[in-house]
Amino acid sequence: MRVLKFGGTSLANAERFSRAADIILSNQGQSDVSAVLSAPAKVTNILVSVVDNTVKHGEAELPLKELESLFTDLFHGLAECQPYLETQPLFDKLTRSLGQLRQYVHGISLLGLCPDSTYARVVSKGERLSVAAMHALLEARAMPCLILTPLIILLRRAVI
């Protein structure tokens, strides 16, 4: 099995995302492939600023809007590159993620601090949206794929 890792710069926009999908598809012909994805460039920094702004100022609407704009542009760009891409599930996931982030912001502002577990949930939103986008892109290119969530796999192994 081949494991391919794509960092934020290689997923910075729709063109680079599409190129990463091309690499995954070309390697898939040689052996089974697993892909590990970072959040697109700038996303993790935006999510860190969500936490920082909330702790310091009790709100984070500006970075949340920036995050929404970045993913909206990415999803629209992917749809232009790949005509059969189902964008509605991606936009639905983005809406849910932004709603969850706003709930975290509310909790952080009430506490005046951000617990480590909440911090991890906030900053991992970028990777989760990135994985959803790649999943949709690969399926639009007729490559069935499965999303493996490491936390669930680790928890299952710990229980066994």
DAMO-V992650 format. One record per residue. N is the residue number from 1. RES is the residue in three letters. SS is DSSP state (~ for helix, > for strand, _ for the rest). PHI is phi in degrees with one decimal (999 if undefined). D_CENTER is the distance of its C-alpha to the mean C-alpha in Angstrom with 2 decimals. Layout:
# DAMO-V992650
N&RES&SS&PHI&D_CENTER ; N&RES&SS&PHI&D_CENTER
This chain:
# DAMO-V992650
1&MET&_&999&23.48 ; 2&ARG&>&-97.7&21.53 ; 3&VAL&>&-113.2&18.32 ; 4&LEU&>&-110.9&16.41 ; 5&LYS&>&-114.6&14.07 ; 6&PHE&>&-117.4&12.19 ; 7&GLY&_&-81.9&11.75 ; 8&GLY&_&-60.1&10.26 ; 9&THR&~&-66.5&13.49 ; 10&SER&~&-78.2&13.44 ; 11&LEU&~&-125.1&10.25 ; 12&ALA&_&-67.7&11.63 ; 13&ASN&_&-153.1&12.72 ; 14&ALA&~&-62.2&13.51 ; 15&GLU&~&-62.7&16.43 ; 16&ARG&~&-70.4&14.80 ; 17&PHE&~&-59.2&12.02 ; 18&SER&~&-63.7&15.12 ; 19&ARG&~&-63.7&16.99 ; 20&ALA&~&-62.9&14.57 ; 21&ALA&~&-63.0&14.99 ; 22&ASP&~&-59.0&18.69 ; 23&ILE&~&-64.9&18.80 ; 24&ILE&~&-61.0&17.32 ; 25&LEU&~&-62.7&19.84 ; 26&SER&~&-68.8&22.68 ; 27&ASN&~&-76.0&22.25 ; 28&GLN&~&-63.2&22.06 ; 29&GLY&_&-69.8&25.65 ; 30&GLN&_&-94.2&26.84 ; 31&SER&_&-168.6&25.40 ; 32&ASP&_&-62.0&22.67 ; 33&VAL&>&-129.4&19.28 ; 34&SER&>&-119.0&16.29 ; 35&ALA&>&-118.5&13.24 ; 36&VAL&>&-112.6&11.18 ; 37&LEU&>&-119.0&8.13 ; 38&SER&_&-87.2&7.34 ; 39&ALA&_&-72.1&5.22 ; 40&PRO&_&-57.3&7.44 ; 41&ALA&_&-48.0&10.84 ; 42&LYS&_&80.9&11.79 ; 43&VAL&~&-64.7&8.62 ; 44&THR&~&-61.8&9.56 ; 45&ASN&~&-62.3&13.07 ; 46&ILE&~&-63.9&12.52 ; 47&LEU&~&-66.2&11.19 ; 48&VAL&~&-63.4&14.19 ; 49&SER&~&-68.8&16.37 ; 50&VAL&~&-59.3&15.47 ; 51&VAL&~&-65.7&17.04 ; 52&ASP&~&-59.8&19.80 ; 53&ASN&~&-64.0&20.81 ; 54&THR&~&-68.0&20.99 ; 55&VAL&~&-64.3&23.13 ; 56&LYS&~&-80.0&25.30 ; 57&HIS&~&-122.6&25.65 ; 58&GLY&_&77.5&24.60 ; 59&GLU&_&-156.8&22.07 ; 60&ALA&_&-151.9&18.88 ; 61&GLU&~&-65.0&18.96 ; 62&LEU&~&-61.7&18.90 ; 63&PRO&~&-66.7&15.60 ; 64&LEU&~&-65.9&14.06 ; 65&LYS&~&-65.5&15.68 ; 66&GLU&~&-62.9&14.48 ; 67&LEU&~&-62.9&10.78 ; 68&GLU&~&-61.0&11.75 ; 69&SER&~&-64.5&13.74 ; 70&LEU&~&-61.2&11.34 ; 71&PHE&~&-73.1&8.94 ; 72&THR&~&-61.9&12.30 ; 73&ASP&~&-61.7&13.76 ; 74&LEU&~&-62.3&11.15 ; 75&PHE&~&-64.6&11.56 ; 76&HIS&~&-64.8&15.28 ; 77&GLY&~&-63.8&15.57 ; 78&LEU&~&-64.8&14.18 ; 79&ALA&~&-64.6&16.68 ; 80&GLU&~&-69.4&19.38 ; 81&CYS&~&-73.8&18.80 ; 82&GLN&_&-131.8&18.67 ; 83&PRO&_&-60.1&21.05 ; 84&TYR&_&-90.7&20.41 ; 85&LEU&_&-68.8&16.69 ; 86&GLU&_&-84.2&16.27 ; 87&THR&_&-85.7&14.37 ; 88&GLN&~&-57.3&15.56 ; 89&PRO&~&-61.2&13.38 ; 90&LEU&~&-67.5&10.25 ; 91&PHE&~&-66.5&12.07 ; 92&ASP&~&-63.8&13.14 ; 93&LYS&~&-64.2&9.79 ; 94&LEU&~&-61.5&9.10 ; 95&THR&~&-61.0&12.65 ; 96&ARG&~&-63.1&12.41 ; 97&SER&~&-64.0&9.59 ; 98&LEU&~&-65.4&11.80 ; 99&GLY&~&-62.9&14.76 ; 100&GLN&~&-63.9&13.73 ; 101&LEU&~&-62.2&13.07 ; 102&ARG&~&-65.0&16.51 ; 103&GLN&~&-66.4&18.03 ; 104&TYR&~&-62.1&16.97 ; 105&VAL&~&-58.7&18.41 ; 106&HIS&~&-60.3&21.53 ; 107&GLY&~&-63.2&21.97 ; 108&ILE&~&-62.2&21.51 ; 109&SER&~&-66.3&23.99 ; 110&LEU&~&-67.0&26.44 ; 111&LEU&~&-76.7&26.35 ; 112&GLY&_&78.5&26.37 ; 113&LEU&_&-157.6&24.13 ; 114&CYS&_&-121.9&20.80 ; 115&PRO&_&-60.8&21.21 ; 116&ASP&~&-56.5&19.34 ; 117&SER&~&-65.7&17.74 ; 118&THR&~&-70.8&16.42 ; 119&TYR&~&-57.0&15.27 ; 120&ALA&~&-62.5&13.22 ; 121&ARG&~&-65.7&11.65 ; 122&VAL&~&-67.2&10.97 ; 123&VAL&~&-71.6&9.60 ; 124&SER&_&-83.9&7.26 ; 125&LYS&~&-59.6&5.43 ; 126&GLY&~&-64.1&3.48 ; 127&GLU&~&-65.0&3.21 ; 128&ARG&~&-63.9&3.38 ; 129&LEU&~&-69.8&2.45 ; 130&SER&~&-62.5&3.09 ; 131&VAL&~&-62.8&5.35 ; 132&ALA&~&-61.9&6.54 ; 133&ALA&~&-65.9&7.40 ; 134&MET&~&-66.9&9.09 ; 135&HIS&~&-58.2&10.71 ; 136&ALA&~&-63.4&12.11 ; 137&LEU&~&-65.6&13.24 ; 138&LEU&~&-66.1&14.99 ; 139&GLU&~&-66.8&16.58 ; 140&ALA&~&-66.2&17.80 ; 141&ARG&_&-95.9&19.43 ; 142&ALA&_&66.2&21.14 ; 143&MET&_&-111.3&19.46 ; 144&PRO&_&-62.2&18.93 ; 145&CYS&_&-145.2&16.25 ; 146&LEU&_&-127.6&15.24 ; 147&ILE&_&-92.1&12.13 ; 148&LEU&_&-103.5&13.51 ; 149&THR&_&-97.0&12.33 ; 150&PRO&~&-56.0&14.21 ; 151&LEU&~&-61.2&15.22 ; 152&ILE&~&-65.8&16.88 ; 153&ILE&~&-64.4&18.56 ; 154&LEU&~&-64.3&19.82 ; 155&LEU&~&-65.0&21.13 ; 156&ARG&~&-62.8&22.89 ; 157&ARG&~&-68.0&24.52 ; 158&ALA&~&-69.0&25.65 ; 159&VAL&~&-73.8&27.29 ; 160&ILE&_&-66.4&29.09
